[in-house]
Amino acid sequence: MMGENEMKLEFLSKSNNEAFARITVAAFVSALDPTIEEISDIKTAVSEAVTNSIVHGYENKIGIVNVRCKIVDREVTIEIADTGKGIENIEMAKQPLYTSKPSLERSGMGFTIMESFMDDLKVESVLGLGTKVTMKKTIKEQPKNEDITLEEALRG
């Protein structure tokens, strides 16, 4: 049993910090021994949420993006929050292909990607105060690899 663990990360809303956030969360979650697919899903969802904070929350201003990651047993909860401009209509923003920045060639799939790669997604936002995205994913327990020789493994 993993128990509980938590970390917090704070950085400037610069696009090159998106990779930093993604890799840091992946490293933190690695304690649960996730599959490559699970870690890829988490990294992608974190990338989308952080990019939204940078591109939409702060637009062309520099602000702070906060990431909080908590593990309870095998469930990972990731919060990504900003104090940017907020989202006027969350339900509209969550629609596939909706983008408030068509001139930037945004795909409008950020929330859709987060929803499909994570078990749960909650978006809270207040105009002028910012947005908080909370995502959850349960990491499946991997079967224990019994100690067998290479020869036994090759024989099947």
C-alpha positions in Angstrom: 0.0 0.0 0.0 1.4 3.4 -1.0 -0.4 5.5 1.6 -0.3 9.2 1.1 2.1 11.7 -0.5 1.8 15.2 -1.8 3.8 17.8 -3.6 3.4 21.4 -4.7 5.0 23.2 -7.6 4.8 26.9 -8.6 6.3 28.5 -11.7 6.0 31.4 -14.0 3.4 31.2 -16.8 6.1 30.7 -19.6 5.5 28.1 -22.2 8.9 26.4 -21.6 7.7 25.6 -18.1 5.0 23.3 -19.4 7.5 20.5 -20.0 8.9 21.1 -16.5 5.5 20.6 -15.0 4.7 17.5 -17.0 8.0 15.8 -16.2 7.8 16.8 -12.5 4.3 15.3 -12.1 5.4 12.2 -14.0 8.4 11.7 -11.7 6.2 12.1 -8.6 3.6 9.6 -9.9 6.4 7.1 -10.8 6.4 5.9 -7.1 3.2 4.0 -8.0 4.9 2.1 -10.8 2.4 3.2 -13.5 2.4 1.7 -17.0 3.8 3.7 -19.8 0.3 4.3 -21.0 -0.8 5.6 -17.6 2.2 7.9 -17.3 1.7 9.2 -20.9 -2.0 9.9 -20.1 -1.1 11.9 -17.0 1.7 13.8 -18.8 -0.6 14.7 -21.7 -3.4 15.9 -19.4 -1.0 18.0 -17.3 0.4 19.5 -20.6 -3.1 20.5 -21.7 -4.0 22.1 -18.3 -0.8 24.0 -17.9 -0.9 25.2 -21.5 -4.5 26.4 -20.9 -3.3 28.4 -17.9 -0.5 30.0 -19.8 -2.3 30.7 -23.2 -5.8 31.5 -22.0 -5.5 32.3 -18.3 -2.7 34.8 -18.5 -2.8 35.5 -22.3 0.3 37.7 -22.9 1.0 38.5 -19.2 3.3 36.6 -16.8 1.6 35.1 -13.8 2.0 32.1 -11.5 0.8 28.6 -12.3 0.4 26.3 -9.3 0.4 22.5 -9.5 -0.6 20.3 -6.6 -0.3 16.6 -6.9 -1.5 14.2 -4.2 -1.4 10.4 -4.0 -3.8 8.6 -1.7 -3.4 4.8 -2.0 -3.3 4.4 -5.8 -5.4 7.5 -6.7 -3.5 10.5 -8.1 -5.2 13.9 -7.8 -3.6 16.7 -9.8 -4.7 20.4 -9.4 -3.5 23.0 -11.8 -4.5 26.6 -10.9 -3.9 30.1 -12.1 -5.0 33.5 -11.0 -5.6 34.6 -14.6 -8.7 36.0 -16.3 -11.0 33.0 -15.7 -13.4 31.2 -18.0 -16.7 32.9 -18.9 -18.6 29.7 -19.8 -17.0 26.4 -18.6 -19.5 24.2 -20.4 -18.8 25.9 -23.7 -15.1 25.8 -23.1 -15.3 22.0 -22.6 -17.0 21.4 -26.0 -14.7 19.7 -28.5 -13.1 22.0 -31.0 -14.2 25.2 -29.1 -11.4 27.7 -28.8 -11.3 31.3 -27.6 -8.1 31.8 -29.6 -8.7 30.6 -33.2 -6.0 33.1 -34.4 -3.4 31.1 -32.5 -4.4 27.9 -34.3 -5.6 26.3 -31.1 -7.3 22.9 -31.6 -9.9 23.4 -28.9 -9.4 19.9 -27.6 -7.7 20.6 -24.3 -10.5 19.7 -22.0 -11.7 16.8 -24.2 -8.2 15.4 -24.0 -8.0 15.8 -20.2 -11.4 14.1 -19.8 -10.5 11.2 -22.0 -7.1 10.5 -20.4 -8.1 10.9 -16.8 -10.8 9.2 -14.7 -12.3 12.5 -13.5 -12.1 16.1 -14.5 -13.5 19.1 -12.6 -13.1 22.7 -13.8 -13.8 25.7 -11.4 -13.4 29.2 -12.6 -14.3 32.8 -11.6 -14.0 35.6 -14.1 -11.1 37.9 -13.0 -9.9 35.5 -10.3 -8.7 32.5 -12.2 -9.2 28.8 -12.9 -8.6 25.5 -11.1 -8.6 22.2 -13.0 -8.7 19.1 -10.8 -8.0 15.7 -12.5 -8.0 12.2 -10.9 -6.6 8.9 -12.1 -6.3 5.6 -10.4 -3.1 3.7 -11.2 -3.7 0.0 -11.5 -1.6 -2.3 -9.4 0.8 -4.2 -11.6 1.1 -8.0 -11.2 4.3 -9.0 -9.4 6.9 -10.5 -11.7 7.9 -13.8 -10.1 11.6 -14.6 -10.1 12.2 -16.8 -13.1 15.2 -17.4 -15.2 15.6 -16.1 -18.7 15.6 -19.7 -20.0 12.2 -20.3 -18.2 10.8 -17.1 -19.7 11.9 -18.0 -23.2 10.4 -21.5 -22.9 7.0 -19.9 -21.9 
